[in-house]
């Protein structure tokens, strides 16, 4: 009789932990990634509206620090978000979705690296190596700096290409998969190619307006992912 009572007590004590472990499932993780995509999309828009001018005097300001801390967070959240979006439609998206995911995720990864450098490295060099900082900022603005920073300019250009092609392919694949919001997917595809179509008319920093449709589409896709049961 005692043995049976002890067994019952053990089972009852293990039950809550078992339930908590069972709650961490692949579908729940995928849906949770929708929240990351929502946050990334919102940050993608907000950052552009408060971003200071890309000049040497801005780099040591608190506003510069806040914007680039948020940008690092946006890169991480964006990477998590599109991973969940892709995982939700991996079979339906096919090879086009796989290619778009790889390119778009690499964009977020490289962006996070650049934003990390702007947040934590450039402010330390404004006094000791101002020419380096100005040359780094020149890469962002598309102008020429005094110092040759090697492959950094090429990598930054590559980031732009990953954004355009990755967002376009990922948006088209999501649209064709018809699992998540097709309007949001179409907005992503169209939003990412806007800079390519209008680059001759809208220059930096006014080209930051192109973040609005892309950020909106990411948040929309994130909500579509989070709100649907798997």
NUFIZA-225237 format. One line per field, with one value per atom (N, C-alpha, C): atom name; x, y, z; residue number from 1; residue in three letters. Coordinates in steps of 0.2 Angstrom, whole numbers, padded with zeros to 4 digits, m for minus. Example, Ala and Ser with C-alpha at 12.3 -4.5 7.8 and 13.67 -1.06 7.14 Angstrom:
<zakes>
at <- (N,CA,C,N,CA,C) .
u <- (0066,0062,0066,0064,0068,0064) .
v <- (m0028,m0022,m0016,m0011,m0005,0000) .
w <- (0039,0039,0039,0035,0036,0039) .
i <- (1,1,1,2,2,2) .
aa <- (ALA,ALA,ALA,SER,SER,SER) .
</zakes>
This chain:
<zakes>
at <- (N,CA,C,N,CA,C,N,CA,C,N,CA,C,N,CA,C,N,CA,C,N,CA,C,N,CA,C,N,CA,C,N,CA,C,N,CA,C,N,CA,C,N,CA,C,N,CA,C,N,CA,C,N,CA,C,N,CA,C,N,CA,C,N,CA,C,N,CA,C,N,CA,C,N,CA,C,N,CA,C,N,CA,C,N,CA,C,N,CA,C,N,CA,C,N,CA,C,N,CA,C,N,CA,C,N,CA,C,N,CA,C,N,CA,C,N,CA,C,N,CA,C,N,CA,C,N,CA,C,N,CA,C,N,CA,C,N,CA,C,N,CA,C,N,CA,C,N,CA,C,N,CA,C,N,CA,C,N,CA,C,N,CA,C,N,CA,C,N,CA,C,N,CA,C,N,CA,C,N,CA,C,N,CA,C,N,CA,C,N,CA,C,N,CA,C,N,CA,C,N,CA,C,N,CA,C,N,CA,C,N,CA,C,N,CA,C,N,CA,C,N,CA,C,N,CA,C,N,CA,C,N,CA,C,N,CA,C,N,CA,C,N,CA,C,N,CA,C,N,CA,C,N,CA,C,N,CA,C,N,CA,C,N,CA,C,N,CA,C,N,CA,C,N,CA,C,N,CA,C,N,CA,C,N,CA,C,N,CA,C,N,CA,C,N,CA,C,N,CA,C,N,CA,C,N,CA,C,N,CA,C,N,CA,C,N,CA,C,N,CA,C,N,CA,C,N,CA,C,N,CA,C,N,CA,C,N,CA,C,N,CA,C,N,CA,C,N,CA,C,N,CA,C,N,CA,C,N,CA,C,N,CA,C,N,CA,C,N,CA,C,N,CA,C,N,CA,C,N,CA,C,N,CA,C,N,CA,C,N,CA,C,N,CA,C,N,CA,C,N,CA,C,N,CA,C,N,CA,C,N,CA,C,N,CA,C,N,CA,C,N,CA,C,N,CA,C,N,CA,C,N,CA,C,N,CA,C,N,CA,C,N,CA,C,N,CA,C,N,CA,C,N,CA,C,N,CA,C,N,CA,C,N,CA,C,N,CA,C,N,CA,C,N,CA,C,N,CA,C,N,CA,C,N,CA,C,N,CA,C,N,CA,C,N,CA,C,N,CA,C,N,CA,C,N,CA,C,N,CA,C,N,CA,C,N,CA,C,N,CA,C,N,CA,C,N,CA,C,N,CA,C,N,CA,C,N,CA,C,N,CA,C,N,CA,C,N,CA,C,N,CA,C,N,CA,C,N,CA,C,N,CA,C,N,CA,C,N,CA,C,N,CA,C,N,CA,C,N,CA,C,N,CA,C,N,CA,C,N,CA,C,N,CA,C,N,CA,C,N,CA,C,N,CA,C,N,CA,C,N,CA,C,N,CA,C,N,CA,C,N,CA,C,N,CA,C,N,CA,C,N,CA,C,N,CA,C,N,CA,C,N,CA,C,N,CA,C,N,CA,C,N,CA,C,N,CA,C,N,CA,C,N,CA,C,N,CA,C,N,CA,C,N,CA,C,N,CA,C,N,CA,C,N,CA,C,N,CA,C,N,CA,C,N,CA,C,N,CA,C,N,CA,C,N,CA,C,N,CA,C,N,CA,C,N,CA,C,N,CA,C,N,CA,C,N,CA,C,N,CA,C,N,CA,C,N,CA,C,N,CA,C,N,CA,C,N,CA,C,N,CA,C,N,CA,C,N,CA,C,N,CA,C,N,CA,C,N,CA,C,N,CA,C,N,CA,C,N,CA,C,N,CA,C,N,CA,C,N,CA,C,N,CA,C,N,CA,C,N,CA,C,N,CA,C) .
u <- (0004,0000,0004,0010,0014,0018,0020,0023,0018,0012,0007,0007,0006,0006,0012,0018,0024,0024,0022,0022,0018,0012,0007,0010,0013,0016,0022,0026,0031,0028,0023,0020,0017,0014,0011,0016,0022,0027,0030,0031,0034,0029,0023,0018,0019,0019,0020,0026,0032,0038,0037,0034,0032,0028,0023,0019,0023,0028,0032,0037,0039,0044,0040,0034,0030,0028,0027,0025,0031,0037,0042,0042,0038,0037,0040,0041,0043,0037,0031,0026,0026,0026,0026,0032,0038,0044,0043,0040,0039,0035,0029,0024,0028,0032,0035,0040,0043,0047,0043,0036,0032,0033,0033,0034,0041,0046,0053,0052,0049,0048,0044,0039,0035,0039,0043,0048,0053,0056,0061,0058,0052,0049,0048,0045,0044,0050,0056,0062,0065,0064,0067,0064,0058,0055,0057,0057,0058,0065,0070,0077,0078,0075,0076,0073,0068,0065,0069,0074,0077,0085,0087,0094,0097,0103,0106,0110,0113,0117,0123,0125,0131,0137,0139,0145,0148,0155,0159,0156,0153,0151,0145,0142,0136,0138,0144,0146,0147,0148,0150,0144,0138,0132,0128,0124,0119,0114,0112,0107,0110,0116,0120,0120,0122,0122,0116,0110,0104,0102,0102,0100,0104,0110,0114,0113,0112,0110,0104,0099,0093,0094,0098,0100,0103,0107,0110,0104,0099,0094,0089,0088,0084,0087,0094,0097,0096,0096,0095,0088,0083,0076,0074,0077,0075,0077,0083,0086,0082,0080,0075,0068,0066,0059,0059,0063,0063,0064,0068,0069,0063,0059,0052,0047,0047,0043,0045,0051,0053,0052,0053,0051,0044,0040,0032,0030,0034,0032,0038,0042,0048,0046,0041,0040,0036,0032,0028,0033,0037,0042,0047,0048,0053,0060,0063,0070,0071,0065,0065,0065,0061,0061,0067,0071,0077,0082,0083,0087,0086,0080,0078,0079,0078,0080,0087,0091,0098,0101,0099,0101,0099,0092,0090,0092,0093,0096,0104,0107,0114,0114,0109,0109,0108,0104,0103,0109,0113,0119,0124,0125,0130,0128,0122,0120,0121,0120,0121,0128,0133,0140,0142,0139,0141,0138,0132,0129,0133,0135,0139,0145,0149,0155,0153,0147,0145,0143,0141,0138,0144,0149,0154,0161,0162,0169,0171,0166,0167,0168,0163,0164,0170,0174,0180,0186,0185,0190,0189,0184,0182,0188,0191,0197,0204,0205,0211,0212,0207,0207,0201,0200,0194,0194,0200,0199,0197,0198,0195,0188,0185,0178,0175,0178,0175,0175,0180,0180,0175,0174,0169,0162,0161,0154,0153,0159,0158,0156,0157,0155,0147,0145,0137,0134,0137,0134,0135,0140,0141,0146,0149,0154,0161,0167,0173,0177,0180,0184,0191,0195,0202,0206,0204,0207,0204,0209,0206,0205,0199,0197,0196,0199,0200,0193,0192,0186,0179,0180,0174,0168,0171,0166,0163,0167,0164,0159,0160,0155,0149,0150,0144,0139,0143,0139,0135,0139,0136,0130,0130,0124,0118,0119,0114,0111,0115,0113,0109,0111,0108,0101,0100,0094,0089,0091,0087,0085,0090,0088,0085,0088,0085,0078,0076,0069,0065,0067,0063,0061,0066,0065,0061,0062,0059,0051,0050,0044,0040,0043,0039,0038,0043,0042,0036,0036,0031,0024,0024,0017,0015,0019,0017,0015,0019,0017,0010,0008,0001,m0001,0004,0003,0002,0006,0005,0002,0001,m0003,0001,m0003,0000,0001,m0003,m0002,0004,0006,0012,0018,0017,0023,0024,0018,0019,0022,0021,0023,0031,0033,0040,0044,0041,0044,0045,0040,0040,0044,0043,0047,0055,0057,0064,0067,0063,0066,0065,0061,0060,0067,0072,0078,0081,0081,0084,0080,0074,0070,0070,0071,0071,0077,0083,0089,0092,0090,0092,0088,0083,0078,0079,0080,0080,0087,0091,0098,0098,0104,0105,0105,0102,0098,0091,0088,0081,0079,0084,0082,0079,0080,0078,0070,0067,0060,0058,0062,0061,0061,0063,0062,0055,0051,0044,0040,0040,0036,0039,0046,0049,0048,0049,0047,0040,0035,0028,0027,0030,0029,0032,0038,0040,0036,0033,0029,0022,0020,0014,0014,0020,0021,0022,0025,0026,0020,0015,0008,0005,0005,0002,0005,0011,0014,0012,0012,0010,0003,m0002,m0009,m0012,m0008,m0011,m0008,m0013,m0011,m0008,m0003,0000,m0002) .
v <- (m0006,0000,0006,0006,0012,0013,0007,0008,0011,0009,0012,0020,0022,0029,0033,0030,0033,0034,0029,0029,0035,0036,0041,0048,0049,0055,0057,0052,0053,0055,0052,0054,0060,0062,0069,0074,0073,0078,0079,0074,0074,0077,0077,0079,0086,0091,0098,0099,0096,0096,0093,0088,0084,0089,0092,0097,0103,0105,0111,0109,0103,0100,0099,0097,0095,0102,0107,0114,0116,0114,0116,0111,0113,0109,0113,0109,0113,0118,0116,0120,0127,0126,0132,0136,0133,0137,0141,0138,0141,0147,0146,0151,0157,0155,0160,0165,0162,0165,0171,0170,0175,0182,0181,0187,0190,0186,0189,0193,0190,0194,0200,0200,0206,0212,0210,0215,0217,0213,0215,0220,0218,0223,0230,0230,0236,0240,0237,0240,0242,0239,0240,0247,0248,0255,0260,0259,0264,0267,0262,0264,0269,0268,0273,0280,0280,0287,0291,0287,0291,0290,0288,0287,0294,0295,0301,0301,0307,0308,0304,0301,0296,0301,0305,0309,0308,0310,0309,0311,0317,0320,0316,0312,0308,0302,0299,0293,0292,0298,0298,0300,0301,0303,0297,0298,0293,0291,0295,0293,0288,0289,0284,0277,0277,0271,0267,0271,0268,0265,0269,0266,0260,0260,0254,0248,0249,0244,0240,0245,0242,0238,0241,0238,0231,0230,0223,0219,0221,0217,0215,0220,0219,0214,0214,0208,0202,0201,0194,0192,0197,0195,0194,0197,0196,0189,0187,0181,0175,0176,0171,0171,0177,0177,0174,0175,0172,0165,0163,0156,0152,0155,0152,0152,0158,0159,0153,0152,0147,0140,0139,0132,0130,0135,0134,0132,0134,0133,0129,0126,0123,0118,0114,0109,0113,0118,0121,0126,0129,0134,0132,0125,0122,0125,0124,0127,0134,0137,0145,0148,0145,0147,0146,0140,0138,0143,0145,0150,0157,0159,0165,0166,0160,0160,0161,0157,0158,0165,0168,0174,0180,0179,0184,0183,0177,0176,0178,0178,0180,0188,0191,0198,0200,0197,0199,0197,0192,0190,0196,0197,0202,0209,0211,0217,0218,0212,0212,0213,0211,0212,0219,0222,0229,0234,0232,0236,0236,0230,0229,0233,0233,0237,0245,0247,0254,0256,0251,0252,0252,0247,0246,0248,0248,0249,0257,0259,0266,0271,0271,0276,0277,0271,0271,0274,0275,0277,0284,0287,0294,0299,0298,0303,0300,0293,0290,0289,0288,0286,0289,0296,0299,0297,0297,0295,0288,0284,0277,0277,0281,0281,0284,0290,0293,0289,0285,0280,0275,0272,0267,0270,0276,0279,0281,0282,0283,0277,0271,0265,0265,0267,0267,0272,0278,0283,0283,0278,0277,0282,0286,0291,0288,0292,0289,0292,0287,0289,0290,0293,0294,0287,0283,0277,0271,0266,0260,0255,0253,0248,0241,0240,0233,0230,0224,0221,0223,0228,0230,0233,0237,0240,0235,0230,0225,0221,0219,0215,0219,0226,0230,0230,0230,0230,0223,0218,0211,0211,0214,0215,0217,0223,0226,0221,0217,0212,0207,0204,0199,0201,0208,0211,0211,0213,0214,0207,0202,0196,0191,0191,0187,0189,0195,0197,0196,0197,0196,0188,0184,0177,0174,0176,0174,0176,0182,0185,0181,0180,0176,0169,0165,0159,0158,0163,0163,0165,0169,0170,0164,0160,0154,0148,0148,0143,0144,0150,0151,0148,0148,0146,0152,0157,0164,0169,0175,0180,0182,0181,0182,0189,0194,0201,0203,0200,0202,0199,0193,0191,0195,0197,0201,0208,0211,0217,0216,0211,0209,0209,0206,0205,0212,0216,0222,0227,0227,0232,0231,0225,0224,0227,0227,0229,0236,0240,0247,0251,0249,0253,0252,0246,0245,0249,0250,0253,0261,0263,0270,0273,0270,0272,0278,0279,0285,0291,0290,0296,0298,0292,0293,0291,0296,0294,0294,0292,0291,0299,0300,0295,0295,0298,0298,0291,0287,0280,0276,0279,0275,0274,0278,0277,0270,0267,0260,0255,0256,0252,0251,0255,0255,0249,0248,0242,0236,0235,0229,0228,0233,0232,0230,0233,0231,0224,0222,0215,0210,0211,0207,0206,0212,0212,0208,0209,0206,0198,0196,0189,0186,0190,0187,0186,0191,0190,0184,0184,0178,0171,0171,0165,0164,0169,0168,0166,0169,0169,0162,0158,0152,0146,0142,0136,0131,0127,0122,0115) .
w <- (0000,0000,0000,0004,0004,m0002,m0005,m0012,m0017,m0017,m0022,m0020,m0014,m0012,m0014,m0013,m0015,m0023,m0026,m0034,m0036,m0033,m0034,m0033,m0027,m0026,m0031,m0033,m0037,m0044,m0046,m0053,m0053,m0047,m0046,m0046,m0043,m0043,m0049,m0053,m0060,m0065,m0064,m0069,m0071,m0067,m0069,m0073,m0071,m0075,m0082,m0082,m0089,m0093,m0090,m0094,m0097,m0093,m0095,m0101,m0100,m0106,m0112,m0111,m0117,m0121,m0117,m0120,m0125,m0124,m0129,m0135,m0140,m0146,m0152,m0157,m0164,m0166,m0166,m0168,m0164,m0157,m0153,m0154,m0155,m0157,m0163,m0168,m0175,m0174,m0170,m0169,m0165,m0161,m0157,m0161,m0166,m0171,m0174,m0175,m0177,m0173,m0167,m0162,m0164,m0165,m0167,m0173,m0178,m0185,m0184,m0180,m0178,m0175,m0170,m0167,m0172,m0176,m0181,m0186,m0188,m0193,m0190,m0184,m0181,m0180,m0178,m0176,m0183,m0188,m0195,m0197,m0196,m0197,m0193,m0186,m0181,m0182,m0183,m0183,m0188,m0194,m0200,m0198,m0194,m0192,m0187,m0183,m0178,m0179,m0185,m0187,m0187,m0184,m0185,m0191,m0193,m0199,m0199,m0204,m0204,m0205,m0200,m0200,m0193,m0193,m0188,m0181,m0181,m0175,m0172,m0176,m0173,m0169,m0171,m0169,m0161,m0158,m0151,m0147,m0150,m0147,m0144,m0139,m0136,m0141,m0145,m0151,m0155,m0157,m0162,m0158,m0152,m0148,m0148,m0146,m0145,m0152,m0157,m0164,m0166,m0165,m0167,m0162,m0156,m0151,m0154,m0156,m0158,m0165,m0169,m0175,m0175,m0170,m0168,m0166,m0162,m0160,m0165,m0170,m0176,m0180,m0181,m0185,m0182,m0176,m0172,m0173,m0171,m0172,m0179,m0183,m0190,m0193,m0190,m0192,m0189,m0183,m0180,m0183,m0185,m0187,m0194,m0199,m0205,m0205,m0200,m0199,m0198,m0193,m0191,m0197,m0201,m0207,m0212,m0213,m0218,m0215,m0209,m0206,m0207,m0206,m0207,m0214,m0219,m0226,m0230,m0226,m0229,m0235,m0235,m0240,m0246,m0244,m0250,m0253,m0250,m0253,m0258,m0257,m0262,m0262,m0268,m0269,m0269,m0272,m0272,m0265,m0261,m0254,m0250,m0251,m0248,m0250,m0257,m0259,m0256,m0256,m0253,m0246,m0242,m0235,m0234,m0238,m0237,m0238,m0243,m0245,m0240,m0238,m0234,m0227,m0225,m0218,m0218,m0223,m0223,m0223,m0226,m0226,m0218,m0215,m0208,m0204,m0205,m0201,m0203,m0209,m0211,m0208,m0208,m0206,m0198,m0195,m0188,m0186,m0190,m0189,m0190,m0196,m0197,m0191,m0189,m0184,m0177,m0176,m0170,m0170,m0176,m0177,m0176,m0179,m0178,m0171,m0167,m0160,m0155,m0156,m0151,m0153,m0159,m0161,m0164,m0168,m0171,m0165,m0160,m0155,m0152,m0151,m0148,m0152,m0159,m0163,m0166,m0163,m0166,m0164,m0159,m0157,m0160,m0159,m0160,m0168,m0171,m0179,m0182,m0182,m0186,m0193,m0196,m0204,m0205,m0201,m0201,m0201,m0196,m0194,m0200,m0203,m0209,m0215,m0216,m0221,m0221,m0215,m0213,m0215,m0213,m0214,m0221,m0225,m0232,m0236,m0233,m0236,m0236,m0230,m0229,m0233,m0234,m0238,m0245,m0247,m0254,m0257,m0253,m0255,m0254,m0256,m0255,m0249,m0245,m0239,m0241,m0236,m0237,m0236,m0232,m0231,m0235,m0237,m0240,m0235,m0234,m0229,m0232,m0238,m0240,m0243,m0240,m0243,m0239,m0235,m0231,m0236,m0240,m0245,m0249,m0252,m0256,m0252,m0246,m0241,m0240,m0239,m0238,m0245,m0250,m0257,m0257,m0255,m0255,m0251,m0245,m0241,m0244,m0248,m0252,m0257,m0260,m0265,m0262,m0256,m0252,m0250,m0248,m0246,m0252,m0258,m0264,m0267,m0268,m0271,m0266,m0259,m0254,m0253,m0252,m0250,m0256,m0262,m0268,m0268,m0268,m0269,m0263,m0257,m0251,m0251,m0254,m0254,m0259,m0265,m0270,m0268,m0265,m0263,m0257,m0253,m0248,m0251,m0256,m0260,m0263,m0266,m0270,m0265,m0259,m0254,m0251,m0251,m0249,m0242,m0238,m0231,m0226,m0227,m0223,m0228,m0225,m0229,m0235,m0241,m0247,m0249,m0246,m0246,m0243,m0237,m0234,m0238,m0241,m0245,m0251,m0254,m0260,m0259,m0253,m0250,m0249,m0247,m0245,m0252,m0257,m0263,m0267,m0267,m0270,m0266,m0259,m0255,m0256,m0257,m0257,m0264,m0269,m0275,m0277,m0272,m0273,m0273,m0269,m0270,m0277,m0279,m0286,m0291,m0291,m0296,m0295,m0289,m0288,m0285,m0286,m0283,m0287,m0293,m0296,m0294,m0291,m0289,m0282,m0277,m0270,m0268,m0265,m0263,m0255,m0252,m0245,m0242,m0237,m0232,m0233,m0239,m0240,m0242,m0244,m0246,m0240,m0234,m0228,m0228,m0232,m0233,m0235,m0239,m0242,m0236,m0230,m0225,m0222,m0224,m0222,m0225,m0231,m0234,m0232,m0231,m0229,m0222,m0218,m0211,m0209,m0213,m0212,m0214,m0220,m0222,m0217,m0214,m0209,m0203,m0201,m0195,m0197,m0203,m0205,m0206,m0209,m0210,m0203,m0198,m0191,m0188,m0189,m0186,m0189,m0195,m0199,m0196,m0195,m0192,m0185,m0181,m0174,m0173,m0177,m0176,m0179,m0183,m0186,m0182,m0180,m0176,m0181,m0179,m0183,m0181) .
i <- (1,1,1,2,2,2,3,3,3,4,4,4,5,5,5,6,6,6,7,7,7,8,8,8,9,9,9,10,10,10,11,11,11,12,12,12,13,13,13,14,14,14,15,15,15,16,16,16,17,17,17,18,18,18,19,19,19,20,20,20,21,21,21,22,22,22,23,23,23,24,24,24,25,25,25,26,26,26,27,27,27,28,28,28,29,29,29,30,30,30,31,31,31,32,32,32,33,33,33,34,34,34,35,35,35,36,36,36,37,37,37,38,38,38,39,39,39,40,40,40,41,41,41,42,42,42,43,43,43,44,44,44,45,45,45,46,46,46,47,47,47,48,48,48,49,49,49,50,50,50,51,51,51,52,52,52,53,53,53,54,54,54,55,55,55,56,56,56,57,57,57,58,58,58,59,59,59,60,60,60,61,61,61,62,62,62,63,63,63,64,64,64,65,65,65,66,66,66,67,67,67,68,68,68,69,69,69,70,70,70,71,71,71,72,72,72,73,73,73,74,74,74,75,75,75,76,76,76,77,77,77,78,78,78,79,79,79,80,80,80,81,81,81,82,82,82,83,83,83,84,84,84,85,85,85,86,86,86,87,87,87,88,88,88,89,89,89,90,90,90,91,91,91,92,92,92,93,93,93,94,94,94,95,95,95,96,96,96,97,97,97,98,98,98,99,99,99,100,100,100,101,101,101,102,102,102,103,103,103,104,104,104,105,105,105,106,106,106,107,107,107,108,108,108,109,109,109,110,110,110,111,111,111,112,112,112,113,113,113,114,114,114,115,115,115,116,116,116,117,117,117,118,118,118,119,119,119,120,120,120,121,121,121,122,122,122,123,123,123,124,124,124,125,125,125,126,126,126,127,127,127,128,128,128,129,129,129,130,130,130,131,131,131,132,132,132,133,133,133,134,134,134,135,135,135,136,136,136,137,137,137,138,138,138,139,139,139,140,140,140,141,141,141,142,142,142,143,143,143,144,144,144,145,145,145,146,146,146,147,147,147,148,148,148,149,149,149,150,150,150,151,151,151,152,152,152,153,153,153,154,154,154,155,155,155,156,156,156,157,157,157,158,158,158,159,159,159,160,160,160,161,161,161,162,162,162,163,163,163,164,164,164,165,165,165,166,166,166,167,167,167,168,168,168,169,169,169,170,170,170,171,171,171,172,172,172,173,173,173,174,174,174,175,175,175,176,176,176,177,177,177,178,178,178,179,179,179,180,180,180,181,181,181,182,182,182,183,183,183,184,184,184,185,185,185,186,186,186,187,187,187,188,188,188,189,189,189,190,190,190,191,191,191,192,192,192,193,193,193,194,194,194,195,195,195,196,196,196,197,197,197,198,198,198,199,199,199,200,200,200,201,201,201,202,202,202,203,203,203,204,204,204,205,205,205,206,206,206,207,207,207,208,208,208,209,209,209,210,210,210,211,211,211,212,212,212,213,213,213,214,214,214,215,215,215,216,216,216,217,217,217,218,218,218,219,219,219,220,220,220,221,221,221,222,222,222,223,223,223,224,224,224,225,225,225,226,226,226,227,227,227,228,228,228,229,229,229,230,230,230) .
aa <- (UNK,UNK,UNK,UNK,UNK,UNK,UNK,UNK,UNK,UNK,UNK,UNK,UNK,UNK,UNK,UNK,UNK,UNK,UNK,UNK,UNK,UNK,UNK,UNK,UNK,UNK,UNK,UNK,UNK,UNK,UNK,UNK,UNK,UNK,UNK,UNK,UNK,UNK,UNK,UNK,UNK,UNK,UNK,UNK,UNK,UNK,UNK,UNK,UNK,UNK,UNK,UNK,UNK,UNK,UNK,UNK,UNK,UNK,UNK,UNK,UNK,UNK,UNK,UNK,UNK,UNK,UNK,UNK,UNK,UNK,UNK,UNK,UNK,UNK,UNK,UNK,UNK,UNK,UNK,UNK,UNK,UNK,UNK,UNK,UNK,UNK,UNK,UNK,UNK,UNK,UNK,UNK,UNK,UNK,UNK,UNK,UNK,UNK,UNK,UNK,UNK,UNK,UNK,UNK,UNK,UNK,UNK,UNK,UNK,UNK,UNK,UNK,UNK,UNK,UNK,UNK,UNK,UNK,UNK,UNK,UNK,UNK,UNK,UNK,UNK,UNK,UNK,UNK,UNK,UNK,UNK,UNK,UNK,UNK,UNK,UNK,UNK,UNK,UNK,UNK,UNK,UNK,UNK,UNK,UNK,UNK,UNK,UNK,UNK,UNK,UNK,UNK,UNK,UNK,UNK,UNK,UNK,UNK,UNK,UNK,UNK,UNK,UNK,UNK,UNK,UNK,UNK,UNK,UNK,UNK,UNK,UNK,UNK,UNK,UNK,UNK,UNK,UNK,UNK,UNK,UNK,UNK,UNK,UNK,UNK,UNK,UNK,UNK,UNK,UNK,UNK,UNK,UNK,UNK,UNK,UNK,UNK,UNK,UNK,UNK,UNK,UNK,UNK,UNK,UNK,UNK,UNK,UNK,UNK,UNK,UNK,UNK,UNK,UNK,UNK,UNK,UNK,UNK,UNK,UNK,UNK,UNK,UNK,UNK,UNK,UNK,UNK,UNK,UNK,UNK,UNK,UNK,UNK,UNK,UNK,UNK,UNK,UNK,UNK,UNK,UNK,UNK,UNK,UNK,UNK,UNK,UNK,UNK,UNK,UNK,UNK,UNK,UNK,UNK,UNK,UNK,UNK,UNK,UNK,UNK,UNK,UNK,UNK,UNK,UNK,UNK,UNK,UNK,UNK,UNK,UNK,UNK,UNK,UNK,UNK,UNK,UNK,UNK,UNK,UNK,UNK,UNK,UNK,UNK,UNK,UNK,UNK,UNK,UNK,UNK,UNK,UNK,UNK,UNK,UNK,UNK,UNK,UNK,UNK,UNK,UNK,UNK,UNK,UNK,UNK,UNK,UNK,UNK,UNK,UNK,UNK,UNK,UNK,UNK,UNK,UNK,UNK,UNK,UNK,UNK,UNK,UNK,UNK,UNK,UNK,UNK,UNK,UNK,UNK,UNK,UNK,UNK,UNK,UNK,UNK,UNK,UNK,UNK,UNK,UNK,UNK,UNK,UNK,UNK,UNK,UNK,UNK,UNK,UNK,UNK,UNK,UNK,UNK,UNK,UNK,UNK,UNK,UNK,UNK,UNK,UNK,UNK,UNK,UNK,UNK,UNK,UNK,UNK,UNK,UNK,UNK,UNK,UNK,UNK,UNK,UNK,UNK,UNK,UNK,UNK,UNK,UNK,UNK,UNK,UNK,UNK,UNK,UNK,UNK,UNK,UNK,UNK,UNK,UNK,UNK,UNK,UNK,UNK,UNK,UNK,UNK,UNK,UNK,UNK,UNK,UNK,UNK,UNK,UNK,UNK,UNK,UNK,UNK,UNK,UNK,UNK,UNK,UNK,UNK,UNK,UNK,UNK,UNK,UNK,UNK,UNK,UNK,UNK,UNK,UNK,UNK,UNK,UNK,UNK,UNK,UNK,UNK,UNK,UNK,UNK,UNK,UNK,UNK,UNK,UNK,UNK,UNK,UNK,UNK,UNK,UNK,UNK,UNK,UNK,UNK,UNK,UNK,UNK,UNK,UNK,UNK,UNK,UNK,UNK,UNK,UNK,UNK,UNK,UNK,UNK,UNK,UNK,UNK,UNK,UNK,UNK,UNK,UNK,UNK,UNK,UNK,UNK,UNK,UNK,UNK,UNK,UNK,UNK,UNK,UNK,UNK,UNK,UNK,UNK,UNK,UNK,UNK,UNK,UNK,UNK,UNK,UNK,UNK,UNK,UNK,UNK,UNK,UNK,UNK,UNK,UNK,UNK,UNK,UNK,UNK,UNK,UNK,UNK,UNK,UNK,UNK,UNK,UNK,UNK,UNK,UNK,UNK,UNK,UNK,UNK,UNK,UNK,UNK,UNK,UNK,UNK,UNK,UNK,UNK,UNK,UNK,UNK,UNK,UNK,UNK,UNK,UNK,UNK,UNK,UNK,UNK,UNK,UNK,UNK,UNK,UNK,UNK,UNK,UNK,UNK,UNK,UNK,UNK,UNK,UNK,UNK,UNK,UNK,UNK,UNK,UNK,UNK,UNK,UNK,UNK,UNK,UNK,UNK,UNK,UNK,UNK,UNK,UNK,UNK,UNK,UNK,UNK,UNK,UNK,UNK,UNK,UNK,UNK,UNK,UNK,UNK,UNK,UNK,UNK,UNK,UNK,UNK,UNK,UNK,UNK,UNK,UNK,UNK,UNK,UNK,UNK,UNK,UNK,UNK,UNK,UNK,UNK,UNK,UNK,UNK,UNK,UNK,UNK,UNK,UNK,UNK,UNK,UNK,UNK,UNK,UNK,UNK,UNK,UNK,UNK,UNK,UNK,UNK,UNK,UNK,UNK,UNK,UNK,UNK,UNK,UNK,UNK,UNK,UNK,UNK,UNK,UNK,UNK,UNK,UNK,UNK,UNK,UNK,UNK,UNK,UNK,UNK,UNK,UNK,UNK,UNK,UNK,UNK,UNK,UNK,UNK,UNK,UNK,UNK,UNK,UNK,UNK,UNK,UNK,UNK,UNK,UNK,UNK,UNK,UNK,UNK,UNK,UNK,UNK,UNK) .
</zakes>
